[in-house]
Amino acid sequence: MVAPSNNIANSTAGPANEALSEAKKAAEARPDGQKTMLNAKILQASLKVSIQSGNDGLALLYRSAIEHINAVLEPQLGANAIGNAMAGDHSAEATAGRILSMSTGFFDAYAARHPDQDPEEVVRDFVALIRGGFEKGYAEAKDILAGLGVLGEGSDIAADIANTYALVQKGYDDFLEAKQSAIREDVGQSSQE
């Protein structure tokens, strides 16, 4: 395996540091500066972890792709279209809603890969799979935030992520229950015909 190039790491870290400086300036000018600063720190920490773990090429690919996508979208959607779209509602409810809709949206594709399994088992396995992925991502994000020192007692951020966690877990439970109920109704209707 080839060792990562310091030039790649430096070229990747440079833009991250520039982005952090820009985020700091924006944070000072906005009332929601704390969230902006936190987002910038998370991005910088994520980039640093990515560089340290040998994902220099992926970090460069991501940065380059985002820059070029923004460039082609600019005439229709304005400057930094992707960043502006991502700067939407970051409440616990909205974040949980996005996590739930994106992860549960793959159920039909998952079920199609398991046509010979019991449908209720497929739903349970799917929910267990996406729940496990969510819990790993949550634990990683929580570790990063703890490392940044923003999860102290009485922290709004700690309360927000705990609320998001609870909402996502409830959402998975509701999804599982709704799918199982629909399967049972389908089986009941089939047996009556």
C-alpha positions in Angstrom: 0.0 0.0 0.0 1.3 3.4 -0.9 1.6 5.9 2.0 -0.6 9.0 1.7 1.1 12.0 0.3 1.8 14.9 2.6 0.9 17.1 -0.4 -2.6 15.6 -0.6 -3.1 15.9 3.2 -1.8 19.5 3.1 -3.9 20.4 0.1 -7.0 18.9 1.7 -6.4 20.4 5.2 -5.7 23.9 3.7 -9.3 24.3 2.3 -10.7 22.9 5.6 -8.8 25.6 7.5 -10.0 28.2 5.1 -13.6 27.0 5.5 -13.1 27.1 9.3 -11.9 30.7 9.1 -14.9 31.7 6.9 -17.2 29.9 9.3 -15.8 31.7 12.3 -16.4 35.1 10.5 -19.9 34.1 9.6 -20.5 32.8 13.2 -19.4 36.2 14.6 -21.9 37.9 12.3 -24.9 35.6 13.0 -27.0 35.1 16.1 -26.8 31.3 15.6 -23.0 31.5 15.5 -22.6 28.7 18.0 -24.2 26.2 15.7 -22.2 27.5 12.8 -19.0 27.2 14.8 -19.9 23.7 15.9 -20.6 22.7 12.3 -17.3 24.1 11.2 -15.5 22.2 14.0 -17.2 19.0 13.1 -16.3 19.3 9.5 -12.7 20.1 10.4 -12.5 17.1 12.8 -14.1 14.9 10.2 -11.7 16.0 7.6 -8.8 15.4 10.0 -10.0 11.9 10.8 -10.4 11.2 7.1 -6.9 12.4 6.3 -5.4 10.4 9.2 -7.2 7.2 8.2 -5.8 7.3 4.7 -8.9 8.6 2.9 -7.0 11.5 1.3 -8.3 10.6 -2.1 -11.9 10.5 -0.9 -11.6 13.8 0.9 -10.3 15.4 -2.3 -12.9 13.7 -4.4 -15.7 15.0 -2.1 -14.3 18.5 -2.0 -13.7 18.6 -5.8 -17.2 17.2 -6.6 -18.9 19.7 -4.3 -17.1 22.6 -5.8 -17.9 21.6 -9.3 -21.5 20.7 -8.6 -21.9 24.1 -6.9 -20.4 25.7 -10.0 -22.8 24.1 -12.4 -25.8 24.8 -10.1 -24.9 28.5 -9.6 -26.6 29.9 -12.7 -29.9 28.4 -11.7 -29.8 28.2 -7.9 -27.2 30.8 -6.8 -23.8 30.5 -5.2 -23.1 27.6 -2.8 -26.4 25.8 -3.6 -25.4 22.7 -1.8 -24.2 24.5 1.3 -27.4 26.6 1.3 -29.6 23.5 1.0 -27.8 21.8 3.9 -28.2 24.9 6.0 -31.9 24.2 6.5 -33.7 23.3 9.7 -31.3 21.5 12.1 -33.8 21.0 14.9 -34.0 17.6 16.5 -37.3 16.9 14.8 -36.1 17.9 11.3 -32.8 16.0 11.7 -34.6 12.9 12.9 -37.1 13.3 10.1 -34.3 13.4 7.5 -32.5 10.4 9.0 -35.7 8.4 9.1 -36.9 9.3 5.6 -33.5 8.6 4.0 -32.9 5.3 5.8 -36.4 3.8 5.7 -36.6 4.9 2.0 -34.5 1.9 1.1 -36.9 -0.7 2.4 -38.4 -1.6 -0.9 -35.0 -2.2 -2.5 -34.0 -4.3 0.6 -37.2 -6.3 0.5 -36.8 -7.0 -3.3 -33.5 -8.7 -2.5 -35.2 -11.1 0.0 -38.3 -12.3 -1.9 -38.2 -15.8 -0.4 -38.1 -14.7 3.2 -41.1 -14.2 5.5 -42.1 -10.5 4.9 -42.3 -9.8 8.7 -38.8 -11.2 9.1 -37.6 -9.0 6.3 -39.0 -5.9 7.9 -37.5 -6.8 11.3 -34.1 -7.5 9.7 -34.2 -4.3 7.8 -35.1 -2.2 10.8 -32.4 -3.9 12.8 -29.9 -3.2 10.1 -30.6 0.5 9.7 -31.0 1.0 13.4 -27.5 -0.5 13.9 -26.1 1.9 11.3 -27.8 4.8 13.0 -26.5 3.8 16.4 -22.9 3.6 15.1 -23.2 7.0 13.4 -24.7 8.5 16.5 -22.0 7.1 18.8 -19.3 8.4 16.4 -20.9 11.9 16.3 -21.3 11.9 20.0 -17.6 11.0 20.5 -16.6 13.9 18.2 -18.8 16.3 20.0 -17.5 15.1 23.4 -14.0 15.6 22.1 -14.9 19.2 21.1 -16.1 19.7 24.7 -19.7 20.7 23.8 -21.6 18.0 25.6 -21.2 19.3 29.1 -23.9 19.3 31.7 -26.8 21.5 30.7 -25.6 21.7 27.1 -28.3 22.5 24.5 -26.3 20.4 22.0 -26.4 17.4 24.4 -30.1 17.8 24.8 -30.7 18.2 21.0 -28.7 15.1 20.1 -30.4 13.0 22.9 -33.8 14.2 21.6 -32.8 13.4 18.0 -31.7 9.9 19.1 -35.1 9.3 20.9 -37.1 10.5 17.9 -35.2 8.3 15.5 -35.6 5.3 17.7 -39.4 6.0 18.0 -39.5 6.5 14.2 -37.9 3.1 13.6 -40.4 1.5 16.0 -43.3 3.2 14.3 -42.0 2.2 10.8 -41.7 -1.4 12.0 -45.1 -1.5 13.5 -46.7 0.1 10.4 -45.0 -2.3 8.0 -46.0 -5.3 10.1 -49.6 -4.2 10.4 -49.7 -3.7 6.6 -48.3 -7.2 6.1 -50.9 -8.7 8.4 -53.7 -6.9 6.7 -52.5 -8.1 3.3 -52.3 -11.7 4.6 -55.8 -11.3 6.1 -57.3 -10.1 2.9 -55.5 -12.8 0.9 -57.0 -15.5 3.1 -60.5 -14.1 2.7 -60.4 -14.2 -1.1 
